Amino acid sequence: MDQYKFLLSEEQIPQTWYNIMADLPQPPPPVLHPGTKQPVGPADLAPLFPMALIGQEVSQERAVEIPGPVREIYARWRPTPLVRARALEKALDTPAHIYFKNESVSPVGSHKLNTALAQAFYNKQEGINRLSTETGAGQWGSALALAGAYFGIEVRVFMVKVSFNQKPYRRALMETYGASVVASPSEETNAGRQILKQNPQSTGSLGIAISEAVEVAATHDDTKYSLGSVLNHVLLHQTVLGQEAMAQMEMAGEYPDVVIACAGGGSNFAGLSFPFVGANLRGEHKARIMAVEPASCPSLTKGKYAYDFGDTAGMTPLVKMHTLGHTFLPPGIHAGGLRYHGMAPLVSHLQQLGAIEARAYHQLTCFEAAIQFARAEGIVPAPETSHAIRAAMDEALRCKAEGKKETILFNLSGHGHFDMQAYTDYLAGALKDYAYSEQEVAMALAGLPAV
Ligand SMILES: *Cc1c(COP(=O)(O)O)cnc(C)c1O
């Protein structure tokens, strides 16, 4: 019988996260204090994050131990399956082998719980009982809400208003896990009030919601802030999935020629790809590594590599990354988790080094791929994930055209069960592609902080 699933046992959940810092030919540029423009120190970050996470942010250690209690909770759904997409291969009539790592089997339906758990654990360990955060499409908010429930932490979520309205069930899920949710921009923070004064109709953005969540943490001693992507420690936690995938590819007797993931802030991309990038950097293998983003929010493919704020109000430290400008408001595409103006500094650095490649697609062609995938493999992917699927299918079709039997691995970062309105709209022909606004980006880039 043909084998479909490659499964590891619970004991085979990695003991450590993989830190790519140890294998970089040169370190990424330092994070700067927004006032002094000098490199930030632990004391600058202490109001926002527990010390353990600040330590991981700058760690050079290759293998960072996964705490016992985190690994134990991982075991409730990890290791996740690696699946050979034989039906999709057949539908595409490609000689390529297509594999996907199925992160949609987590209780919240995406990879995000991998870091949410770790962050909740370290906060709890340092006596923190309240976390504030933002969420775009709602996946991160639900992951942190559940992690908060597991570790007894109150979670306050600022949810981008357009998603708050489009995705009432995500909000219901967060509340079911015990979090409190507010639409952003809100009247609760200076940052939110400022935006609403300028534009009462604002549908929000991830950058605005981050400003609000950071402000709450910065102004409350008992509250820390938690971010679902972008930062080094978040990317680190996600490598649990890439390391599993590497072991599972070995079980399948193959090594990927190309490793693909969608990229919003860059965490699921890093999670899957960094162990493979590390093997490339150490000269052990030569896989192509591809990040896929929306053509309407193309930070890696069209953004500028520059120091910028992580949020809209300019409250976060300055990080060097591919950015469309912190005031850029991405159009309301359905892949809400990919609507962020910047890209993780580590992913940006690898792009600068030529260690990864990037590609952008419009949403209609991604939905088309998602539906073909669903009809073949049965899993309805999140709109974010459909970007990776589009790229994987295009690579498989290239293999077909070139008569090449390559091995393709992509990350199924999440399912789309809470995104069925987007599918309804797509199937009704009511979705459109948004042009990338050269002019708006130029305006936003003009506002980059001087460094
Ligand atoms: C949040 C999310 C993404 C994008 O975030 P990254 O940090 O780039 O991974 C992609 N897919 C799913 C399912 C998500 O929930």
Ligand as a Chemical Component Dictionary entry (heavy atoms), coordinates in Angstrom:
data_LIG
# 
_chem_comp.id                   LIG 
_chem_comp.type                 NON-POLYMER 
_chem_comp.pdbx_formal_charge   0 
_chem_comp.three_letter_code    LIG 
# 
loop_
_chem_comp_atom.comp_id 
_chem_comp_atom.atom_id 
_chem_comp_atom.alt_atom_id 
_chem_comp_atom.type_symbol 
_chem_comp_atom.charge 
_chem_comp_atom.model_Cartn_x 
_chem_comp_atom.model_Cartn_y 
_chem_comp_atom.model_Cartn_z 
_chem_comp_atom.pdbx_ordinal 
LIG C1 C1 C 0 -0.695 33.723 11.420 1  
LIG C2 C2 C 0 -0.724 32.746 10.343 2  
LIG C3 C3 C 0 0.156  32.848 9.255  3  
LIG C4 C4 C 0 1.130  33.983 9.089  4  
LIG O1 O1 O 0 1.980  34.234 10.141 5  
LIG P1 P1 P 0 3.518  33.861 10.108 6  
LIG O2 O2 O 0 4.065  34.425 11.337 7  
LIG O3 O3 O 0 4.106  34.451 8.872  8  
LIG O4 O4 O 0 3.556  32.374 10.085 9  
LIG C5 C5 C 0 0.112  31.874 8.297  10 
LIG N1 N1 N 0 -0.760 30.854 8.354  11 
LIG C6 C6 C 0 -1.627 30.724 9.374  12 
LIG C7 C7 C 0 -2.577 29.591 9.385  13 
LIG C8 C8 C 0 -1.628 31.671 10.395 14 
LIG O5 O5 O 0 -2.472 31.531 11.420 15 
# 
loop_
_chem_comp_bond.comp_id 
_chem_comp_bond.atom_id_1 
_chem_comp_bond.atom_id_2 
_chem_comp_bond.value_order 
_chem_comp_bond.pdbx_ordinal 
LIG C1 C2 SING 1  
LIG C2 C3 SING 2  
LIG C2 C8 DOUB 3  
LIG C3 C4 SING 4  
LIG C3 C5 DOUB 5  
LIG C4 O1 SING 6  
LIG O1 P1 SING 7  
LIG P1 O2 DOUB 8  
LIG P1 O3 SING 9  
LIG P1 O4 SING 10 
LIG C5 N1 SING 11 
LIG N1 C6 DOUB 12 
LIG C6 C7 SING 13 
LIG C6 C8 SING 14 
LIG C8 O5 SING 15 
# 
